Amino acid sequence: MGIGGQDPDGPEGVLAIDLVLDTSTQGTWEVLDVRGEVDAYTAPRLRERILELVNAGKYRIVANLEGVEFMDSTGLGVLVGGLKRVREHDGTLALVCTKPAVLRVLAITGLNEVFPLHQTVDEAVAS
C-alpha cells in the first residue's frame, strides 16, 4: 500500500482500502480472518483464497467478518460461490459477524437465512 492508502497496483487515482486475509486451523475448521473492505476491487482476492482452501480439501470454513468495514454485492457473491463449493463436498461455510452494516446487507438479501451465522469464532467451530 502506498502513501495515503493509495494502492500503487490499483487503478490510477483510486484510493483502495487493502483487504487482509489470514488463515488458521481450529480443530476440523479453517478460519479465514477477513479485514478491510470487500468490494468489486478486493473480492477476487477473497474468492481466490476460498478456492485455495477448497482445492486443498478444506470443506469446513469459518469466514470471520469481524474486521470487515464494508461489503458490497460482489463480496456477497463470493461468499455464496464459496458456500456452493464447500456444499459440493458436504461441507459448510459459516460466518462470524456482529457488525450492523454487514448484518444488514446479509438480512436485506436473505443470506442471513442461508449461511450459519455466529457471534464468535469459538462458537462457530464448536458447531
N, C-alpha and C positions, 0 to 999 in steps of 0.2 A: 504494500500500500504506500503510495507516495505521500507527499506533504499535503496536509489539509484533507486527508481522507480520499484524495483522488487516486484512482487506480490507473497506473501507467499503461496497463494492458487493456483497459476498458475503452469504450467509445470516447473520442476526444471531447473534453469539456463536460463530461458526465461524472458527477460525484457518485461513488459507489460505496455502500456500506459492505464491508467484507463479510463473507459467510465463513464461519469457523465450524468444522466438523471433526469431532473426536469420537473414537470408538473404543469401548471397553467390553469385557465379558463379565457377566454376573450370573453364575450358575449356568443354566442352559440358554440364557438370553444374551444377545448382543445389544449393548446400549449405545445408541448413536446420539451424542450430545450435539444439538444444533444451536448455534448462536449467531445473531445478526438478523439480516432481512432475507426472507425467501421470496424472491420475485422473478420476473422473466429473465433477469440478468444472472442471478445466482442459482436458480432452481436446477439447471443442468448439472451442477456440481453435486447437489443433493441426490439427484437421480443416479448419477454415476456411482456414488458411494453405496446407495441401497443395492444397485445391481451388483456391485463388487461383493457385498455381503451375501446376497442370494447365490451368486455364482460360486462362492466359497462354501456353499452348503449351510448357510446360516438362515434358518427359516423362522426363528423366533426373535423378533427385533422390537426393541423399545426405542421410539424416537422421542427423546427428551427435548421438548419445545420450550422449556422454561427460559431459555436465553433468546428466544425469537421475539423481536420487537415488532415485526410486520410480516404478514404472509398474504400473497395475492392468489388469484385463481391458478396461476402457473404452479405455485408451490402445492396447492391442494391437489392439482392433477398429478404431481409427482408422488404424493403420499398415496393417492388412490391407485396409481400404477404399481407402487411398491406393495400395497396390500394384495392386489391381484397376483403379483408374482409369488409372494410367500404362500398365499392360499392354494396355488397350484401344487404346492408341496405339503399341504395340510398344516401350514404354519400360520403365524399371525404377526401383524404389525400393530403394536399398542402405542398409544400416545400419552405422554405426560405433559399436561398443560393446565395451568391455573391462570394464565394471563387473559384478562377480559377481552382484549381486542382479538386474540386468536380464537378464543372460545366462541365469540360472537360470529366470526366467519364460519366456524365449523357448524354452529347452530343454524345459521341462515341457509346454509347449503344442505342441511340434513345429515352431514357427515358425522355429527356427534352421535348419531344412531348406528353408524356403520363401523366406526373404529372403537375398540376398547379404550376408554379414557380413564386416566388415573391422576391422582394428586401428586404422587411422588414416584421416583424410580423404584424404590424399595417395594411399594405397593404393587407396581406393575410386574416386577419379577417374581413376586410371591403368588401371582395368579396362575 
